[in-house]
Amino acid sequence: MTITPSQNRTLFNELAAVLRGGQLLFPDDAAYEQVRQLWNGRVKTRPAAIARCLTVQDVIHTVRWTRAHGLPLSVRGAGHEIFGRSLRENGVVIDLSQMRSVTIDPVARTAQIQAGATMGNLIEAAEKYGLATATGTISGVGMTGLTLGGGYGPLIGAYGLVADNLLSAQVVTADGRLVTANAEEHPDLFWGLRGGGGNFGIVVSLEYRLHPLTTVLSGLLLYPVDQARTVLHRFNEFIATAPDELTITSGFLQTPDGATVLFLSPTYCGAPEAGEQVIAPLRTFGTLLVDQVQPVTYNDLIHGLDAFTPAGRHYYLQTQSLDGFQTETINALIEHGLPLPSPFSMINVHNFHGAASRVGASETAFALRQDHLMVELIAAWEPQSPDDEQRHIQWAQHISQALAPYAFKGGYINLLDEKEQERVPLAFGSNYERLLDLKRKYDPDDVFHSTIGHLTPKEKS
Ligand SMILES: Cc1cc2nc3c(=O)[nH]c(=O)nc-3n(C[C@H](O)[C@H](O)[C@H](O)COP(=O)(O)OP(=O)(O)OC[C@H]3O[C@@H](n4cnc5c(N)ncnc54)[C@H](O)[C@@H]3O)c2cc1C
Protein backbone atom coordinates (compact mmCIF):
# COMPACT_ATOMS: atom_id res chain seq x y z
CA MET A 1 0.00 0.00 0.00
CA THR A 2 1.44 3.40 -0.98
CA ILE A 3 0.37 6.46 0.93
CA THR A 4 0.51 9.95 -0.52
CA PRO A 5 1.46 12.82 1.80
CA SER A 6 -2.06 14.27 1.56
CA GLN A 7 -3.62 11.00 2.75
CA ASN A 8 -1.17 10.75 5.60
CA ARG A 9 -2.64 12.91 8.31
CA THR A 10 -6.19 11.56 8.01
CA LEU A 11 -5.03 7.96 8.00
CA PHE A 12 -2.76 8.43 10.98
CA ASN A 13 -5.10 10.48 13.21
CA GLU A 14 -6.14 7.35 15.05
CA LEU A 15 -2.55 6.36 15.80
CA ALA A 16 -1.60 9.91 16.85
CA ALA A 17 -4.50 9.87 19.31
CA VAL A 18 -3.26 6.79 21.17
CA LEU A 19 0.41 7.74 21.46
CA ARG A 20 1.12 8.69 25.06
CA GLY A 21 3.71 11.44 24.89
CA GLY A 22 5.08 10.18 21.61
CA GLN A 23 4.79 12.18 18.41
CA LEU A 24 4.07 11.35 14.77
CA LEU A 25 6.11 13.11 12.13
CA PHE A 26 5.15 13.36 8.44
CA PRO A 27 7.20 14.32 5.40
CA ASP A 28 5.75 17.84 5.39
CA ASP A 29 6.61 18.48 9.06
CA ALA A 30 9.53 20.82 9.68
CA ALA A 31 11.31 18.32 11.96
CA TYR A 32 10.82 15.32 9.64
CA GLU A 33 14.00 15.65 7.58
CA GLN A 34 16.29 16.05 10.57
CA VAL A 35 14.73 13.09 12.40
CA ARG A 36 14.74 10.94 9.24
CA GLN A 37 18.51 11.38 8.78
CA LEU A 38 20.61 8.35 9.62
CA TRP A 39 24.31 8.31 10.39
CA ASN A 40 25.01 7.37 6.76
CA GLY A 41 24.03 10.45 4.74
CA ARG A 42 23.80 8.24 1.65
CA VAL A 43 20.48 6.77 2.85
CA LYS A 44 17.60 8.72 1.29
CA THR A 45 14.67 6.44 2.17
CA ARG A 46 11.52 8.41 3.04
CA PRO A 47 9.04 6.70 5.34
CA ALA A 48 5.38 7.77 5.37
CA ALA A 49 5.51 8.52 9.09
CA ILE A 50 7.95 8.43 11.98
CA ALA A 51 6.47 7.47 15.34
CA ARG A 52 8.75 9.02 17.95
CA CYS A 53 7.91 6.73 20.85
CA LEU A 54 8.46 7.72 24.48
CA THR A 55 6.92 4.73 26.25
CA VAL A 56 6.53 0.99 25.84
CA GLN A 57 2.79 1.59 25.36
CA ASP A 58 3.61 3.89 22.41
CA VAL A 59 5.56 1.02 20.85
CA ILE A 60 2.77 -1.51 21.44
CA HIS A 61 0.09 0.82 20.00
CA THR A 62 2.21 1.59 16.94
CA VAL A 63 2.95 -2.08 16.21
CA ARG A 64 -0.73 -3.03 16.50
CA TRP A 65 -2.00 -0.09 14.46
CA THR A 66 0.61 -0.47 11.72
CA ARG A 67 -0.11 -4.17 11.38
CA ALA A 68 -3.88 -3.63 11.36
CA HIS A 69 -3.40 -1.25 8.42
CA GLY A 70 -0.99 -3.54 6.57
CA LEU A 71 1.79 -0.95 6.41
CA PRO A 72 5.51 -1.77 6.27
CA LEU A 73 7.20 -1.28 9.62
CA SER A 74 10.79 -0.67 10.66
CA VAL A 75 12.63 -0.01 13.92
CA ARG A 76 15.18 2.69 14.49
CA GLY A 77 17.40 3.05 17.53
CA ALA A 78 20.47 5.23 17.18
CA GLY A 79 20.33 5.04 13.37
CA HIS A 80 23.84 3.66 12.77
CA GLU A 81 22.93 0.67 10.60
CA ILE A 82 24.94 1.35 7.47
CA PHE A 83 22.56 0.32 4.70
CA GLY A 84 19.55 2.14 6.17
CA ARG A 85 17.36 -0.81 7.06
CA SER A 86 15.89 1.10 9.97
CA LEU A 87 13.80 3.05 7.43
CA ARG A 88 11.35 1.65 4.86
CA GLU A 89 10.02 3.59 1.90
CA ASN A 90 6.42 4.60 2.65
CA GLY A 91 6.53 2.64 5.87
CA VAL A 92 6.08 3.49 9.52
CA VAL A 93 9.24 3.89 11.59
CA ILE A 94 9.15 3.07 15.27
CA ASP A 95 11.77 5.56 16.40
CA LEU A 96 13.20 4.73 19.84
CA SER A 97 15.96 7.31 19.80
CA GLN A 98 14.34 9.36 22.58
CA MET A 99 13.98 6.32 24.85
CA ARG A 100 17.54 6.32 26.11
CA SER A 101 17.53 6.30 29.90
CA VAL A 102 20.18 4.24 31.71
CA THR A 103 19.93 2.98 35.32
CA ILE A 104 22.97 1.49 37.04
CA ASP A 105 22.77 -0.90 39.99
CA PRO A 106 26.30 -0.61 41.43
CA VAL A 107 25.76 -3.42 43.94
CA ALA A 108 24.42 -6.00 41.50
CA ARG A 109 26.76 -4.56 38.83
CA THR A 110 24.06 -4.34 36.20
CA ALA A 111 22.80 -1.67 33.82
CA GLN A 112 19.20 -1.34 32.68
CA ILE A 113 18.81 0.69 29.49
CA GLN A 114 15.96 1.78 27.28
CA ALA A 115 16.41 0.51 23.74
CA GLY A 116 17.33 3.87 22.21
CA ALA A 117 20.40 4.31 24.43
CA THR A 118 23.73 4.68 22.70
CA MET A 119 27.03 3.17 23.75
CA GLY A 120 28.04 6.64 25.00
CA ASN A 121 24.93 6.88 27.21
CA LEU A 122 25.73 3.56 28.89
CA ILE A 123 29.48 4.14 29.26
CA GLU A 124 28.98 7.59 30.82
CA ALA A 125 26.40 6.33 33.33
CA ALA A 126 28.44 3.25 34.35
CA GLU A 127 31.71 5.18 34.64
CA LYS A 128 30.37 7.11 37.65
CA TYR A 129 30.45 3.82 39.58
CA GLY A 130 33.79 2.61 38.21
CA LEU A 131 32.00 0.09 35.99
CA ALA A 132 31.78 -0.71 32.27
CA THR A 133 30.63 -3.44 29.93
CA ALA A 134 31.71 -4.66 26.49
CA THR A 135 30.79 -2.11 23.81
CA GLY A 136 31.77 -1.28 20.24
CA THR A 137 34.20 1.46 19.32
CA ILE A 138 32.12 4.57 18.50
CA SER A 139 29.97 6.35 21.11
CA GLY A 140 26.95 7.15 18.92
CA VAL A 141 26.18 3.54 17.92
CA GLY A 142 22.99 2.11 19.45
CA MET A 143 23.48 -0.52 22.16
CA THR A 144 20.44 -2.45 20.91
CA GLY A 145 21.47 -2.80 17.26
CA LEU A 146 24.99 -3.62 18.40
CA THR A 147 23.79 -6.31 20.83
CA LEU A 148 21.30 -7.91 18.45
CA GLY A 149 24.03 -8.53 15.87
CA GLY A 150 26.71 -9.56 18.41
CA GLY A 151 28.91 -6.53 19.07
CA TYR A 152 32.69 -6.54 18.49
CA GLY A 153 34.74 -4.08 20.52
CA PRO A 154 37.96 -3.30 22.39
CA LEU A 155 36.99 -5.33 25.50
CA ILE A 156 35.99 -8.47 23.57
CA GLY A 157 38.97 -10.54 24.77
CA ALA A 158 38.19 -9.92 28.45
CA TYR A 159 34.38 -9.70 28.47
CA GLY A 160 33.23 -11.28 25.19
CA LEU A 161 30.81 -9.85 22.66
CA VAL A 162 28.39 -7.15 23.74
CA ALA A 163 25.66 -9.82 23.39
CA ASP A 164 27.52 -12.09 25.83
CA ASN A 165 26.91 -9.48 28.53
CA LEU A 166 23.16 -9.30 27.97
CA LEU A 167 21.22 -10.61 30.99
CA SER A 168 17.65 -9.88 30.01
CA ALA A 169 15.51 -7.96 27.51
CA GLN A 170 11.92 -6.83 27.18
CA VAL A 171 10.46 -7.30 23.73
CA VAL A 172 7.25 -6.20 22.01
CA THR A 173 6.38 -9.08 19.71
CA ALA A 174 4.86 -8.88 16.24
CA ASP A 175 1.38 -9.38 17.74
CA GLY A 176 1.90 -6.50 20.16
CA ARG A 177 2.58 -8.46 23.37
CA LEU A 178 5.27 -7.42 25.86
CA VAL A 179 7.48 -10.36 26.89
CA THR A 180 10.61 -10.75 28.97
CA ALA A 181 13.44 -12.81 27.53
CA ASN A 182 16.19 -14.13 29.79
CA ALA A 183 17.61 -17.44 31.03
CA GLU A 184 14.30 -18.29 32.79
CA GLU A 185 11.60 -16.62 30.69
CA HIS A 186 11.36 -17.21 26.93
CA PRO A 187 14.91 -18.62 26.88
CA ASP A 188 14.54 -19.45 23.17
CA LEU A 189 13.97 -15.78 22.38
CA PHE A 190 16.84 -14.76 24.70
CA TRP A 191 19.10 -17.11 22.74
CA GLY A 192 18.00 -15.54 19.43
CA LEU A 193 18.44 -11.95 20.61
CA ARG A 194 22.15 -12.57 21.24
CA GLY A 195 23.36 -12.34 17.65
CA GLY A 196 20.20 -13.24 15.71
CA GLY A 197 19.43 -9.66 14.62
CA GLY A 198 16.24 -7.64 15.05
CA ASN A 199 14.16 -10.41 13.55
CA PHE A 200 11.82 -11.37 16.37
CA GLY A 201 10.31 -8.24 17.86
CA ILE A 202 11.02 -4.74 19.09
CA VAL A 203 13.35 -4.70 22.04
CA VAL A 204 12.29 -1.93 24.41
CA SER A 205 14.76 -2.42 27.26
CA LEU A 206 17.89 -4.43 28.00
CA GLU A 207 19.87 -5.40 31.09
CA TYR A 208 23.65 -5.90 30.98
CA ARG A 209 26.30 -7.32 33.26
CA LEU A 210 28.91 -4.70 34.28
CA HIS A 211 32.57 -5.13 35.20
CA PRO A 212 34.85 -3.02 37.40
CA LEU A 213 36.69 -0.79 34.90
CA THR A 214 37.39 2.88 34.38
CA THR A 215 40.88 3.18 32.89
CA VAL A 216 42.47 1.23 30.06
CA LEU A 217 45.87 1.45 28.40
CA SER A 218 45.16 2.34 24.81
CA GLY A 219 46.02 4.50 21.81
CA LEU A 220 47.30 4.42 18.25
CA LEU A 221 50.64 3.04 17.12
CA LEU A 222 51.43 4.11 13.53
CA TYR A 223 53.94 2.41 11.20
CA PRO A 224 55.12 3.27 7.67
CA VAL A 225 53.00 1.56 5.06
CA ASP A 226 56.05 0.03 3.36
CA GLN A 227 56.62 -2.01 6.56
CA ALA A 228 53.04 -3.29 6.57
CA ARG A 229 53.90 -6.86 5.51
CA THR A 230 56.43 -7.32 8.29
CA VAL A 231 54.32 -5.66 10.96
CA LEU A 232 51.16 -7.61 10.07
CA HIS A 233 53.02 -10.94 10.05
CA ARG A 234 54.43 -10.17 13.50
CA PHE A 235 51.02 -8.98 14.68
CA ASN A 236 49.50 -12.27 13.49
CA GLU A 237 52.02 -14.30 15.52
CA PHE A 238 51.59 -12.03 18.54
CA ILE A 239 47.78 -12.25 18.83
CA ALA A 240 47.90 -16.06 18.90
CA THR A 241 49.14 -15.86 22.49
CA ALA A 242 47.92 -12.41 23.56
CA PRO A 243 46.16 -12.34 26.96
CA ASP A 244 42.40 -11.78 27.18
CA GLU A 245 42.95 -8.31 28.65
CA LEU A 246 44.56 -7.15 25.40
CA THR A 247 42.49 -6.62 22.26
CA ILE A 248 44.16 -5.00 19.25
CA THR A 249 42.38 -3.28 16.39
CA SER A 250 44.52 -2.92 13.27
CA GLY A 251 44.28 -1.49 9.78
CA PHE A 252 45.13 1.33 7.44
CA LEU A 253 44.19 5.00 7.61
CA GLN A 254 45.29 8.29 6.15
CA THR A 255 46.90 10.87 8.48
CA PRO A 256 45.94 14.58 8.23
CA ASP A 257 49.11 15.23 6.20
CA GLY A 258 47.92 12.77 3.55
CA ALA A 259 50.18 9.80 4.36
CA THR A 260 48.69 6.32 4.37
CA VAL A 261 49.87 4.42 7.45
CA LEU A 262 49.39 1.06 9.10
CA PHE A 263 47.97 1.26 12.60
CA LEU A 264 47.73 -1.03 15.59
CA SER A 265 45.39 0.16 18.32
CA PRO A 266 45.85 -1.95 21.47
CA THR A 267 43.43 -1.72 24.41
CA TYR A 268 44.60 -3.36 27.63
CA CYS A 269 41.99 -3.51 30.41
CA GLY A 270 44.07 -5.00 33.27
CA ALA A 271 46.59 -3.22 35.52
CA PRO A 272 48.40 -0.51 33.45
CA GLU A 273 51.91 -1.59 34.62
CA ALA A 274 51.30 -5.14 33.42
CA GLY A 275 49.79 -3.73 30.23
CA GLU A 276 52.95 -1.75 29.46
CA GLN A 277 54.94 -4.97 29.49
CA VAL A 278 52.40 -6.86 27.40
CA ILE A 279 52.21 -4.09 24.81
CA ALA A 280 55.98 -3.45 24.65
CA PRO A 281 56.71 -5.92 21.79
CA LEU A 282 54.27 -4.06 19.50
CA ARG A 283 56.66 -1.12 19.59
CA THR A 284 59.37 -3.27 18.00
CA PHE A 285 57.32 -4.54 15.05
CA GLY A 286 58.46 -1.67 12.80
CA THR A 287 59.58 1.97 12.83
CA LEU A 288 57.09 3.77 15.04
CA LEU A 289 55.87 7.02 13.47
CA VAL A 290 53.47 7.81 16.29
CA ASP A 291 52.98 6.25 19.72
CA GLN A 292 49.89 7.50 21.54
CA VAL A 293 49.43 4.54 23.89
CA GLN A 294 48.71 5.81 27.40
CA PRO A 295 46.26 5.30 30.29
CA VAL A 296 42.89 6.74 29.31
CA THR A 297 39.38 6.39 30.69
CA TYR A 298 37.24 3.96 28.72
CA ASN A 299 34.78 6.80 28.19
CA ASP A 300 37.46 9.05 26.66
CA LEU A 301 38.77 6.21 24.51
CA ILE A 302 35.37 5.61 22.93
CA HIS A 303 34.57 9.29 22.45
CA GLY A 304 38.08 9.88 21.06
CA LEU A 305 37.32 7.64 18.10
CA ASP A 306 34.11 9.47 17.11
CA ALA A 307 35.99 12.01 15.01
CA PHE A 308 36.91 9.28 12.49
CA THR A 309 33.28 8.63 11.54
CA PRO A 310 31.17 11.81 11.57
CA ALA A 311 27.45 11.51 10.82
CA GLY A 312 26.21 12.81 7.47
CA ARG A 313 29.11 11.72 5.29
CA HIS A 314 28.38 9.09 2.64
CA TYR A 315 29.55 5.60 3.54
CA TYR A 316 29.71 2.15 2.00
CA LEU A 317 31.17 -0.90 3.68
CA GLN A 318 32.08 -4.50 2.99
CA THR A 319 33.41 -7.03 5.47
CA GLN A 320 35.21 -10.36 5.46
CA SER A 321 36.13 -12.54 8.44
CA LEU A 322 39.53 -14.27 8.30
CA ASP A 323 41.11 -16.86 10.56
CA GLY A 324 44.23 -14.67 10.68
CA PHE A 325 46.61 -12.65 8.50
CA GLN A 326 48.49 -14.92 6.12
CA THR A 327 50.75 -13.87 3.24
CA GLU A 328 47.84 -14.10 0.76
CA THR A 329 45.47 -11.95 2.79
CA ILE A 330 48.13 -9.38 3.67
CA ASN A 331 49.00 -9.15 -0.04
CA ALA A 332 45.33 -8.78 -0.98
CA LEU A 333 44.87 -5.93 1.50
CA ILE A 334 47.96 -4.06 0.36
CA GLU A 335 47.67 -4.67 -3.37
CA HIS A 336 43.90 -4.09 -3.69
CA GLY A 337 43.24 -1.84 -0.69
CA LEU A 338 45.94 0.79 -1.12
CA PRO A 339 45.88 3.62 -1.84
CA LEU A 340 42.72 4.30 0.15
CA PRO A 341 40.09 5.93 -2.09
CA SER A 342 39.72 9.07 0.07
CA PRO A 343 41.24 10.65 3.19
CA PHE A 344 38.21 9.46 5.21
CA SER A 345 38.19 5.84 4.03
CA MET A 346 39.91 3.20 6.10
CA ILE A 347 40.48 -0.49 6.66
CA ASN A 348 39.65 -1.48 10.23
CA VAL A 349 40.20 -4.98 11.59
CA HIS A 350 38.62 -6.26 14.83
CA ASN A 351 40.34 -9.10 16.68
CA PHE A 352 37.80 -11.67 17.98
CA HIS A 353 39.42 -13.79 20.71
CA GLY A 354 39.56 -14.68 24.41
CA ALA A 355 36.24 -14.72 26.29
CA ALA A 356 34.26 -14.36 23.04
CA SER A 357 35.89 -17.49 21.56
CA ARG A 358 35.20 -19.59 24.66
CA VAL A 359 31.41 -19.35 24.25
CA GLY A 360 30.06 -22.39 22.41
CA ALA A 361 28.79 -21.87 18.84
CA SER A 362 25.28 -23.00 19.82
CA GLU A 363 25.11 -21.16 23.17
CA THR A 364 23.91 -17.95 21.50
CA ALA A 365 22.67 -17.19 17.98
CA PHE A 366 26.07 -15.64 17.13
CA ALA A 367 27.80 -18.64 15.58
CA LEU A 368 31.40 -17.75 14.60
CA ARG A 369 32.98 -18.61 17.94
CA GLN A 370 36.59 -19.17 16.99
CA ASP A 371 39.46 -16.69 16.97
CA HIS A 372 39.25 -14.54 13.87
CA LEU A 373 39.84 -11.13 12.36
CA MET A 374 36.79 -9.19 11.12
CA VAL A 375 37.98 -6.90 8.33
CA GLU A 376 35.91 -3.77 7.68
CA LEU A 377 36.52 -2.06 4.33
CA ILE A 378 35.07 1.39 4.99
CA ALA A 379 34.64 3.73 2.03
CA ALA A 380 33.70 7.31 2.95
CA TRP A 381 33.24 10.40 0.79
CA GLU A 382 31.70 13.85 1.07
CA PRO A 383 28.04 14.32 0.04
CA GLN A 384 29.03 17.04 -2.41
CA SER A 385 31.07 14.50 -4.42
CA PRO A 386 28.33 12.15 -5.71
CA ASP A 387 30.54 11.20 -8.66
CA ASP A 388 32.80 9.45 -6.18
CA GLU A 389 30.14 6.93 -5.20
CA GLN A 390 30.85 4.20 -7.75
CA ARG A 391 34.61 4.48 -7.31
CA HIS A 392 34.28 4.05 -3.55
CA ILE A 393 31.82 1.18 -3.75
CA GLN A 394 34.00 -0.60 -6.26
CA TRP A 395 37.06 -0.16 -4.04
CA ALA A 396 35.35 -1.91 -1.10
CA GLN A 397 33.82 -4.64 -3.25
CA HIS A 398 37.07 -5.27 -5.06
CA ILE A 399 39.11 -5.95 -1.91
CA SER A 400 36.25 -7.91 -0.41
CA GLN A 401 36.31 -10.20 -3.47
CA ALA A 402 40.07 -10.52 -3.22
CA LEU A 403 39.77 -11.62 0.43
CA ALA A 404 36.71 -13.85 -0.10
CA PRO A 405 38.60 -17.04 -1.10
CA TYR A 406 40.42 -16.97 2.27
CA ALA A 407 37.44 -15.87 4.38
CA PHE A 408 34.73 -17.64 6.38
CA LYS A 409 31.73 -18.00 4.12
CA GLY A 410 29.26 -16.09 6.26
CA GLY A 411 30.25 -12.82 7.88
CA TYR A 412 29.07 -10.39 10.52
CA ILE A 413 25.34 -9.87 10.02
CA ASN A 414 25.38 -6.31 11.39
CA LEU A 415 27.62 -5.27 8.52
CA LEU A 416 26.32 -7.27 5.59
CA ASP A 417 25.15 -5.32 2.56
CA GLU A 418 21.42 -5.90 1.98
CA LYS A 419 22.40 -7.37 -1.39
CA GLU A 420 24.38 -10.06 0.42
CA GLN A 421 21.35 -11.92 1.74
CA GLU A 422 22.90 -15.23 0.65
CA ARG A 423 25.62 -14.77 3.30
CA VAL A 424 23.07 -14.65 6.15
CA PRO A 425 22.42 -18.43 6.45
CA LEU A 426 26.16 -19.02 6.18
CA ALA A 427 26.84 -16.51 8.95
CA PHE A 428 24.43 -18.32 11.26
CA GLY A 429 25.79 -21.72 10.27
CA SER A 430 24.36 -24.54 12.36
CA ASN A 431 22.18 -22.03 14.25
CA TYR A 432 20.23 -21.07 11.13
CA GLU A 433 17.46 -23.70 11.36
CA ARG A 434 16.89 -22.89 15.01
CA LEU A 435 16.59 -19.20 14.14
CA LEU A 436 14.05 -19.97 11.42
CA ASP A 437 12.00 -21.87 13.99
CA LEU A 438 12.14 -18.81 16.26
CA LYS A 439 11.08 -16.61 13.37
CA ARG A 440 8.07 -18.84 12.67
CA LYS A 441 7.17 -18.72 16.36
CA TYR A 442 7.59 -15.00 17.08
CA ASP A 443 7.18 -13.31 13.68
CA PRO A 444 5.48 -15.73 11.24
CA ASP A 445 4.23 -12.87 9.02
CA ASP A 446 7.69 -11.36 8.64
CA VAL A 447 6.72 -8.00 10.13
CA PHE A 448 10.35 -7.26 11.03
CA HIS A 449 11.28 -7.61 7.42
CA SER A 450 13.78 -4.79 7.15
CA THR A 451 16.08 -6.08 9.85
CA ILE A 452 19.76 -6.76 9.78
CA GLY A 453 20.55 -10.40 9.03
CA HIS A 454 17.04 -10.78 7.64
CA LEU A 455 15.48 -14.19 8.28
CA THR A 456 12.56 -15.12 6.05
CA PRO A 457 10.09 -17.60 7.52
CA LYS A 458 9.51 -18.91 3.99
CA GLU A 459 9.17 -22.52 5.03
CA LYS A 460 6.00 -21.71 6.99
CA SER A 461 4.47 -24.74 8.60
C1 LIG B 1 30.31 4.43 13.04
C2 LIG B 1 29.95 3.00 13.31
C3 LIG B 1 30.72 2.26 14.18
C4 LIG B 1 30.40 0.92 14.42
N1 LIG B 1 31.20 0.22 15.28
C5 LIG B 1 30.89 -1.07 15.55
C6 LIG B 1 31.69 -1.81 16.46
O1 LIG B 1 32.66 -1.32 17.03
N2 LIG B 1 31.35 -3.10 16.69
C7 LIG B 1 30.28 -3.70 16.07
O2 LIG B 1 30.02 -4.87 16.32
N3 LIG B 1 29.50 -3.01 15.20
C8 LIG B 1 29.78 -1.72 14.93
N4 LIG B 1 29.00 -1.02 14.05
C9 LIG B 1 27.86 -1.68 13.41
C10 LIG B 1 26.63 -1.60 14.32
O3 LIG B 1 26.67 -2.66 15.25
C11 LIG B 1 25.35 -1.72 13.50
O4 LIG B 1 25.34 -0.73 12.50
C12 LIG B 1 24.09 -1.61 14.37
O5 LIG B 1 23.00 -2.05 13.60
C13 LIG B 1 23.83 -0.21 14.83
O6 LIG B 1 22.78 -0.20 15.75
P1 LIG B 1 21.80 1.08 15.86
O7 LIG B 1 20.82 0.75 16.94
O8 LIG B 1 22.59 2.32 15.98
O9 LIG B 1 21.13 1.03 14.42
P2 LIG B 1 19.70 1.44 13.84
O10 LIG B 1 19.98 1.94 12.47
O11 LIG B 1 18.95 2.30 14.76
O12 LIG B 1 19.00 0.02 13.75
C14 LIG B 1 19.49 -0.95 12.87
C15 LIG B 1 18.68 -2.19 12.91
O13 LIG B 1 18.89 -2.83 14.18
C16 LIG B 1 17.69 -3.43 14.59
N5 LIG B 1 17.23 -2.74 15.80
C17 LIG B 1 17.70 -1.59 16.33
N6 LIG B 1 17.04 -1.33 17.47
C18 LIG B 1 16.14 -2.31 17.63
C19 LIG B 1 15.17 -2.60 18.62
N7 LIG B 1 14.98 -1.80 19.68
N8 LIG B 1 14.43 -3.72 18.50
C20 LIG B 1 14.60 -4.56 17.45
N9 LIG B 1 15.49 -4.33 16.47
C21 LIG B 1 16.26 -3.22 16.57
C22 LIG B 1 16.69 -3.25 13.48
O14 LIG B 1 16.80 -4.36 12.61
C23 LIG B 1 17.20 -2.00 12.80
O15 LIG B 1 16.79 -1.90 11.46
C24 LIG B 1 29.28 0.32 13.79
C25 LIG B 1 28.51 1.08 12.91
C26 LIG B 1 28.83 2.41 12.67
C27 LIG B 1 27.99 3.20 11.73
The ligand as an ORCA input file, in Angstrom:
! r2SCAN-3c Opt
* xyz 0 1
  C      30.308      4.433     13.044
  C      29.949      2.998     13.311
  C      30.723      2.260     14.176
  C      30.402      0.922     14.423
  N      31.201      0.217     15.279
  C      30.889     -1.067     15.546
  C      31.689     -1.812     16.460
  O      32.657     -1.322     17.029
  N      31.351     -3.101     16.687
  C      30.279     -3.698     16.069
  O      30.016     -4.867     16.321
  N      29.499     -3.011     15.203
  C      29.783     -1.716     14.932
  N      29.001     -1.021     14.051
  C      27.857     -1.684     13.414
  C      26.630     -1.595     14.318
  O      26.672     -2.662     15.249
  C      25.346     -1.724     13.497
  O      25.345     -0.730     12.502
  C      24.085     -1.614     14.367
  O      22.997     -2.050     13.601
  C      23.833     -0.209     14.833
  O      22.776     -0.198     15.746
  P      21.796      1.079     15.856
  O      20.815      0.753     16.936
  O      22.590      2.325     15.978
  O      21.130      1.032     14.421
  P      19.703      1.435     13.839
  O      19.975      1.939     12.467
  O      18.947      2.297     14.760
  O      18.996      0.024     13.749
  C      19.492     -0.948     12.870
  C      18.682     -2.187     12.909
  O      18.887     -2.830     14.177
  C      17.689     -3.433     14.593
  N      17.227     -2.741     15.797
  C      17.700     -1.591     16.335
  N      17.041     -1.327     17.467
  C      16.139     -2.305     17.631
  C      15.171     -2.599     18.620
  N      14.984     -1.800     19.678
  N      14.427     -3.723     18.497
  C      14.600     -4.558     17.447
  N      15.488     -4.325     16.471
  C      16.258     -3.220     16.568
  C      16.690     -3.254     13.477
  O      16.795     -4.357     12.608
  C      17.197     -2.003     12.801
  O      16.788     -1.902     11.456
  C      29.285      0.325     13.786
  C      28.505      1.078     12.910
  C      28.832      2.409     12.675
  C      27.992      3.204     11.729
*
